[in-house]
């Protein structure tokens, strides 16, 4: 995974929002939606949120999960 500005900015300067992915049943759009919602609640900037979603969309389903696990406290 490439290091982008969102990941750099979140590397200690902001808290990692908690996101619950159980029950999403492998739906990539539901996972990205849950991450977007929690990032908004954590007051991430619009740019950080969009960059995160773009990074999630740059790979396959496993990549979505990897990004989520790197940037969020996943349960």
N, C-alpha and C positions, 0 to 999 in steps of 0.2 A: 504494500500500500504506500502510495506516495505521501509525503508529509506536506500538507497544505497549510494555509494561513490559519484556518479554523483550529486545526490540531495544535499548531504552535501557540495560538492565543489561549487555548484551553489548557495548555500544559502548565497548570499551576496558578493561573491568574483568575480562573473562574471555577466554580464547583461543577461537578458532573451531575446533571439531573438524573433522577431515578426514572426509569421507564419499565413498565411491566409488559413483557412480550408474550407471556404464557396466555394461551387462548387465541392467539392470532392465527393459529393453524397454518403456518407457512405462507401467509399472504404478504407478499413483499410490500404492496401498497399500504396495508394496514400497519406494518412495522415502520415504514417511513412516516406515515401520518402520526403515529404515536410518538415517534422521536421528534417530529416537528412541533407537536403540541407541547411536549415537555420542555423543549428548548425555548419556546416562547414563554412558558411559565417561569423559566430560569432567567429570563430577560437577556437571552442571546440577541445579538444584532440580527437584522434581516439578512445581512451579507453572510454572517456565520451560518445561519440556518440554511440559506440557499446553497452555500458551498458544501455543507454537510450532505444535503440531499443530492446534489450533483455528484459528489464523491460516491455516495451509495449507489447511484444509478450507473456509475462507470464500470461496474462489474456484474457478476452473477449474484445469485441469492446468498451464497456464502460470504461474498464481499459485503453485502448489506449488513449481515450479522456481525462481521468483523469490525466494520465502522461503528456500528451501534455499541459493541462491547468496548471499543476503545474510547468512545466519547461519552458514554452514558453508564450509569450503574444499572445494569440489566438484571431483572428478576423475572 
